[in-house]
């Protein structure tokens, strides 16, 4: 087995390394999917959806897991394949989240349940919608099973894999529990910022940065000092990532997010930026924002007005400052730890990449 | 570790052995669930649902997996725990199937998505229904993850587990693919009996009997001859089980099935008994049955009339004969193979138990 010699040296240049890792991750996932048996299931719509959800992402999670590995070991094809399996786990999460949120778009294309509902033959629209949701849920289940199989069959040795499973199981349950909490997370219940941050950590922050890094580092058998540093770094960057995502959820254009512009506000989601706005606004603004947020359905004018009120409340600046604080703390944690050549610089770059104003 | 001395000897009496295995399986699952972390998720409704779906069944699948083990090894607590994990996998399948079918009842109590929708606070009925469906789907996902963790942490040695994973993955994908096929299985498309039997095999037959037996036997390292016999036996009994289930779906009382009496017919499901009825009926009956089955919604009178027409078509007798043929073939396969003391008799009894007129 080649030991990753095909990849550029991480110490030479981050951008080239990162682009190449992404290409290799997506190749591994596409190759794995070509090899799985799904008799009688494959159709053009299913193929499109698998491509869109499993082979179309930015590969942040697999990138962080592989970086975690590199904090304690040399480049390795099997470890890269193990890391790539997180893209299938992410496809599972996206497929089922989109059903639960009735999302219209994902990565700029119709969401899976919509694509899969097309061509369903009986009983008109209601049955087609139900079929699409069920079909997307089942494809999600399959991605969850495939993710684990891809990890197990990655070629990583048994002792290293045994160090991965406990955190892997914990992450998967945490992801589901976080999504469960998100379902009941409603701005009309006036949750406190700390509660909303806890959901953000569980649902997305940990799962995007801290856990993948920890899994990779555990797989590599990193020393306790490194594991603790990565955990500190990962928690901060994960939270900053989620704060950026919440800002984009209110102010981002569909061209940047690949999602409709009104989805967070339209769904009464108590994201950090909304909760900060309610906390920071003057009494009159707070009253108006509360009233708008309490309406059962928000039309385009109401959403635009919410966006303006949030913008005027000072919340965007406060959330930007929260992001900057977390990135600073994470980078301090990095500096306090010894790491092999190029790894610290790469973690530094990744911190900026996934919390920057536009991704 | 005690090697299963707590269990009655399978060779002494089947009924006592079977009852004790079921009790031990349910104890293992309940104990595992007490140990899992689900911070912030637990509520009375979630606890009720987990009990209903994971600790309330007949334990056919775990029973078959443990019997497969006994075909090549001695009683063993770790193997029993590994087999018990299939009850969590089954809970996953039931939770998500009930969402997809919008089932009203499971095991005589309200289905999970209905139970979980109670108490949801915002926007009236439609949002509560959506929340219940999402919550049940997520609990299903967690059961899928827990099932695999329970198997991995069962205490079965690594070499034996390594023989289980390929079949385990295949079974989980087959289950999802079978459910996917079932979603598009509509009596109005006039599927042939052979197609409907293929879906039944994938969705339920294999998953209930053949795969669990094969997993247990693979875990025990059974000889090829035994594996082939169990596969023949399992395929036949699985099909007979599904045929019985289809008969109960049309003619069974809710007291026996724990499900509403009209669900199969009301959902236009092309089950074996309906397809056999359409194939066997005289032209006038076939015309009337087709017409009834094509209506977008069937009221109680239409369902009663369907049931009468199917009863008069000769289909129940033909399906009973198909069940008897499969049980006979399975028992012949059993007789042609050498098995340790008591195992053949137990498989013989299980064949009758899970295909008998009332369960």
Interface residues (C-beta under 8 A of the other chain):
Chain A: X36 X37 X38 X39 X40 X41 X96 X99 X100 X102 X120 X121 X122 X123 X130 X131 X134 X135 X137 X138 X141 X142 X144 X145 X146 X148 X149 X152 X158 X165 X169 X170 X172 X173 X176 X177 X179 X180 X181 X183 X184 X186 X188 X189 X268 X296
Chain B: X36 X37 X38 X39 X40 X41 X96 X99 X100 X102 X120 X121 X122 X123 X130 X131 X134 X135 X137 X138 X141 X142 X144 X145 X146 X148 X149 X152 X158 X165 X169 X170 X172 X173 X176 X177 X179 X180 X181 X183 X184 X186 X188 X189 X268 X296
